[in-house]
Structure formats: structure tokens, C-alpha cells
């Protein structure tokens, strides 16, 4: 009876949220750092979107990891193209990529981590939604270490697909691929993800996401899947406050992470 009552309450709340969101025109900056899955939209030409956050990762072994400023500057170049520049600094223990901005994923060994890197690249909007044909984009980036234990420049490619659903819901999915160098060999890192984005009001949106990073080519490959809810609130037409947190689903993944940040559009 208790389970049935809980299910009924959740279903009712979800139905009310859908009805309330159906007539909304949400304020949306289409940030990339709000979830592991990037937005399918490029920044408008002549606009600049600045995103940054602080990420705390509760690793299963060693010290917690802190990432900041997770900064990415997205510059609109044309209707379909944006340029991307970023920087990040990590301190704590090795392992666990949980955002679309940070780079590097060293094996978990409890060792101390001090590293910083710069990010540069572009984002290309490739299709617009037409029925079952999704809105899509392609992101090509590279990260270069400025300090720390990383080896060489790491290319990262991401394909993103998204569909606008009834009641202004969005369902987005992505596949991220990185080719990285360890202290022994080069290896591949795959990052699949899927997220459902649900507007509650014109200014508030929540989401639920599954994502993970899976290595291929290391002596001891790691599988790090996460479940991660989150959301954002539009403080103004050009300012957004976002948050997300998540739990690791395997022993390779961190126990918990949290991520809170701001985005400004000019």
C-alpha cells in the first residue's frame, strides 16, 4: 500500500508538471556544463557564453578531487559554428571524469593529483529536428596539459543527438570519444550518456541523466557509470545557475560527486 501511494503521488506530481510546462516558453541558455551530455545547440553568432563551476568528487580511494573553474568560453562564429576555449585545474586523487569540460582520467591508485589543462576546439550544428530526425551537433576539441601527470595533447570528439518532446521536454544523448596517453601506452576512453530535461516553470528546469566513462586499451580497464539528477534556474535572460550531483554505479566509479556553477551570455 505504501509503495502504491508513493507511486501515485509521484505520477500525479509528474502529470501536473507536464501540464504546467506545456504552455511555457522556458528561458534557456543551452549550456554545455549543466550535464555530462552537451546541448545540441551552438551559440548564436555574435554571442559569447561563459560557463564555469566547481566540482567535488568523493573518490572511493585516496583524497577527494576538486575541479575548478571548469571554465569554457563558447563564441558564436556563424549560424552553425561556435569556437570553444577552456581551462581547468584539478587537485585530489586520480581518476573519474564527470563533466564535459574536464580532461584526463588516470587509473585509480589513490595517488595525489595536481593537474591543469587548456581546452580548445569547435562545435558544429549538423541537423535540425524534423520528425524523428534529431537536432544534432558535433564537437571536436583537444586538451593540452599545462601541469601535472598527464601525457600529451588529448583529442576528444563528441556526437550529440536531441529531440524536443511534448510539454517542452527534451531527450538528449551523446557519445564522447577520447584518445589519451598513459605512462605505458595510448588508450581509448568512451563516454556514452543520455539525459531527460524537464521544465517546471519558465525559469526552472530539472533533469535526470545516465552517463559513464569506459576505457579500452589499459592493462586494467575501468568502467565508471553514474546516475545523476540536476537542474538549473534562470536568474535572468542571460544568467543561469546550475547544479547536479550523482552516484557511481560500480566500484570503479566515485561514491558521489557534486557540481554547481554559473553561466553568463553576452
C-alpha positions as CSV (number, residue, x, y, z in Angstrom):
1,X,0.0,0.0,0.0
2,X,2.8,2.4,0.9
3,X,4.6,1.7,-2.5
4,X,1.3,2.2,-4.4
5,X,0.7,5.5,-2.6
6,X,4.2,6.7,-3.3
7,X,3.9,5.7,-7.0
8,X,0.6,7.5,-7.2
9,X,1.9,10.7,-5.7
10,X,5.0,10.7,-8.0
11,X,2.8,10.1,-11.0
12,X,0.4,12.9,-10.0
13,X,3.3,15.3,-9.5
14,X,4.8,14.4,-12.8
15,X,1.5,14.8,-14.6
16,X,0.9,18.2,-13.1
17,X,4.5,19.3,-14.0
18,X,3.8,18.2,-17.6
19,X,0.6,20.1,-17.8
20,X,2.2,23.2,-16.3
21,X,5.1,23.0,-18.7
22,X,3.0,22.5,-21.8
23,X,2.3,26.2,-22.3
24,X,5.7,27.5,-21.2
25,X,8.4,29.2,-23.2
26,X,11.4,28.4,-21.0
27,X,14.3,30.8,-20.7
28,X,17.2,28.6,-22.0
29,X,20.9,29.3,-22.4
30,X,21.6,25.8,-23.8
31,X,24.7,25.4,-21.6
32,X,27.1,22.5,-22.1
33,X,28.4,22.2,-18.5
34,X,25.0,21.7,-16.9
35,X,25.1,18.0,-17.6
36,X,27.7,15.5,-18.9
37,X,25.6,15.4,-22.1
38,X,26.2,18.7,-24.0
39,X,23.5,20.8,-25.5
40,X,22.6,20.1,-29.2
41,X,22.6,23.9,-29.9
42,X,25.5,26.1,-30.9
43,X,25.9,29.7,-29.6
44,X,24.3,32.3,-31.8
45,X,26.7,34.3,-34.0
46,X,28.0,37.4,-32.2
47,X,27.2,36.0,-28.8
48,X,29.6,34.7,-26.1
49,X,28.5,32.2,-23.5
50,X,30.8,31.8,-20.5
51,X,30.3,28.7,-18.2
52,X,32.1,27.7,-15.1
53,X,31.6,25.6,-12.0
54,X,33.2,23.8,-9.0
55,X,33.1,20.0,-9.0
56,X,33.7,17.9,-5.9
57,X,34.3,14.2,-6.3
58,X,34.2,11.8,-3.4
59,X,36.6,9.1,-4.6
60,X,36.5,5.6,-3.2
61,X,40.3,5.6,-2.7
62,X,42.6,8.5,-1.8
63,X,41.7,12.1,-1.3
64,X,38.5,13.8,-2.8
65,X,39.0,15.6,-6.1
66,X,38.2,19.3,-6.6
67,X,37.9,20.6,-10.1
68,X,37.7,24.4,-10.8
69,X,36.9,26.7,-12.6
70,X,35.7,24.2,-15.2
71,X,35.7,27.2,-17.4
72,X,34.6,27.1,-21.0
73,X,34.0,30.2,-23.3
74,X,31.8,29.5,-26.3
75,X,32.0,32.1,-29.0
76,X,29.3,32.1,-31.8
77,X,31.0,32.3,-35.2
78,X,28.1,31.6,-37.6
79,X,24.6,30.1,-37.5
80,X,26.1,26.6,-37.2
81,X,29.6,27.1,-35.8
82,X,31.0,28.1,-32.4
83,X,34.5,28.3,-31.1
84,X,35.4,26.9,-27.7
85,X,38.2,27.8,-25.3
86,X,38.5,26.5,-21.7
87,X,40.7,25.9,-18.7
88,X,40.5,23.6,-15.6
89,X,42.6,22.7,-12.6
90,X,42.3,19.5,-10.6
91,X,43.6,18.6,-7.1
92,X,43.0,15.5,-5.1
93,X,43.2,11.9,-6.2
94,X,43.4,10.4,-9.7
95,X,40.5,9.1,-11.8
96,X,36.8,9.9,-12.6
97,X,35.8,12.2,-15.4
98,X,32.3,13.5,-14.5
99,X,31.9,16.6,-16.7
100,X,32.0,17.6,-20.3
101,X,34.8,20.1,-19.7
102,X,37.5,18.3,-17.6
103,X,40.1,16.1,-19.3
104,X,42.3,13.2,-18.3
105,X,41.4,10.0,-16.5
106,X,44.4,8.3,-14.8
107,X,44.0,4.9,-13.2
108,X,42.7,4.8,-9.7
109,X,45.6,4.1,-7.4
110,X,45.0,6.6,-4.5
111,X,47.9,8.8,-5.8
112,X,47.9,12.5,-5.4
113,X,46.6,14.6,-8.3
114,X,47.7,18.1,-9.3
115,X,47.0,19.0,-12.9
116,X,45.8,21.8,-15.1
117,X,44.9,21.8,-18.8
118,X,43.6,24.1,-21.5
119,X,40.8,23.2,-23.9
120,X,40.2,24.4,-27.4
121,X,38.0,23.4,-30.3
122,X,34.8,24.0,-32.1
123,X,31.1,22.9,-32.1
124,X,29.2,22.4,-35.4
125,X,25.4,22.2,-35.5
126,X,24.7,19.5,-38.1
127,X,20.9,18.9,-38.3
128,X,17.7,20.4,-37.1
129,X,14.9,18.3,-35.7
130,X,12.4,17.1,-38.3
131,X,10.1,14.4,-37.0
132,X,12.3,11.5,-35.9
133,X,15.3,13.2,-37.4
134,X,17.0,14.7,-34.3
135,X,18.6,18.0,-33.6
136,X,22.3,17.2,-33.7
137,X,25.8,18.6,-33.4
138,X,29.4,17.5,-33.5
139,X,32.1,18.8,-31.1
140,X,35.8,18.5,-31.8
141,X,38.2,19.5,-29.0
142,X,41.6,18.9,-27.7
143,X,43.1,19.4,-24.3
144,X,46.7,20.2,-23.6
145,X,48.2,19.8,-20.1
146,X,50.0,22.8,-18.6
147,X,51.0,21.0,-15.4
148,X,50.6,17.5,-13.8
149,X,50.9,13.9,-14.7
150,X,49.0,13.9,-18.0
151,X,50.9,13.0,-21.1
152,X,50.5,14.9,-24.4
153,X,47.6,16.6,-26.1
154,X,44.3,14.6,-25.9
155,X,41.8,14.8,-28.8
156,X,38.2,14.5,-27.8
157,X,35.3,14.1,-30.3
158,X,31.6,14.2,-29.2
159,X,28.4,13.5,-31.2
160,X,25.2,14.7,-29.7
161,X,21.5,14.0,-30.7
162,X,18.4,15.5,-29.2
163,X,14.6,15.5,-29.6
164,X,12.1,18.1,-28.3
165,X,9.2,16.1,-26.8
166,X,5.7,17.1,-25.7
167,X,5.3,19.6,-22.9
168,X,8.8,21.1,-23.8
169,X,10.7,18.0,-22.5
170,X,14.0,17.3,-24.2
171,X,15.7,13.9,-24.6
172,X,19.4,14.2,-25.5
173,X,22.0,11.5,-26.0
174,X,25.7,11.8,-26.7
175,X,28.8,9.6,-27.4
176,X,32.2,11.0,-26.4
177,X,35.5,9.5,-27.5
178,X,38.9,10.5,-26.3
179,X,42.3,9.1,-27.3
180,X,44.7,9.5,-24.4
181,X,48.2,8.6,-23.3
182,X,49.0,6.8,-20.1
183,X,52.5,6.4,-18.7
184,X,52.6,3.0,-20.5
185,X,50.5,3.3,-23.7
186,X,47.8,5.1,-25.6
187,X,44.2,4.1,-24.8
188,X,40.6,4.9,-25.8
189,X,38.0,6.4,-23.5
190,X,34.3,6.1,-24.4
191,X,31.7,8.3,-22.7
192,X,28.1,7.5,-23.6
193,X,25.3,9.5,-21.9
194,X,21.5,10.2,-22.1
195,X,19.6,12.9,-20.3
196,X,15.9,13.8,-19.9
197,X,15.4,17.6,-19.4
198,X,12.0,18.7,-17.9
199,X,11.0,22.3,-17.5
200,X,8.9,23.0,-14.3
201,X,8.5,26.8,-14.9
202,X,9.8,29.4,-17.3
203,X,12.9,29.7,-15.2
204,X,13.4,26.3,-13.6
205,X,14.4,23.0,-15.3
206,X,15.3,19.7,-13.8
207,X,17.0,16.7,-15.4
208,X,17.9,13.0,-14.9
209,X,21.0,11.6,-16.6
210,X,22.9,8.4,-17.0
211,X,26.5,8.6,-18.2
212,X,29.7,6.8,-17.9
213,X,33.4,6.6,-19.0
214,X,34.8,3.3,-20.1
215,X,38.5,2.8,-21.0
216,X,39.8,0.4,-23.7
217,X,43.5,-0.5,-24.0
218,X,44.8,-0.1,-20.5
219,X,46.3,-3.0,-18.6
220,X,43.4,-2.6,-16.1
221,X,40.5,-1.0,-17.9
222,X,37.9,0.9,-15.8
223,X,34.1,1.2,-16.0
224,X,32.7,4.2,-14.3
225,X,28.9,4.6,-14.8
226,X,26.9,7.3,-12.9
227,X,23.3,8.2,-12.2
228,X,23.0,12.0,-11.9
229,X,19.9,14.3,-11.3
230,X,20.3,18.0,-11.6
231,X,18.8,21.2,-12.9
232,X,19.1,25.0,-13.4
233,X,17.3,28.2,-12.6
234,X,17.5,31.2,-15.0
235,X,18.3,34.2,-12.8
236,X,17.8,36.5,-15.8
237,X,17.5,36.2,-19.6
238,X,21.3,35.9,-19.8
239,X,22.3,34.4,-16.5
240,X,21.8,30.8,-15.2
241,X,22.6,29.0,-12.0
242,X,23.1,25.2,-12.5
243,X,23.6,22.2,-10.2
244,X,24.0,18.5,-10.5
245,X,25.1,15.6,-8.3
246,X,25.5,11.8,-8.9
247,X,26.4,8.4,-7.6
248,X,28.8,5.9,-9.0
249,X,27.2,2.5,-10.0
250,X,30.3,0.4,-9.9
251,X,33.3,0.1,-7.6
252,X,35.5,1.8,-10.2
253,X,33.3,4.9,-10.1
254,X,33.4,7.5,-7.4
255,X,31.0,7.2,-4.5
256,X,29.5,10.7,-5.1
257,X,30.1,14.0,-6.9
258,X,28.5,17.4,-6.8
259,X,28.7,20.2,-9.4
260,X,27.5,23.8,-9.0
261,X,28.2,26.7,-11.4
262,X,27.1,29.8,-13.3
263,X,26.7,30.7,-16.9
264,X,26.7,34.2,-18.5
265,X,25.6,35.2,-22.0
266,X,26.8,38.4,-23.6
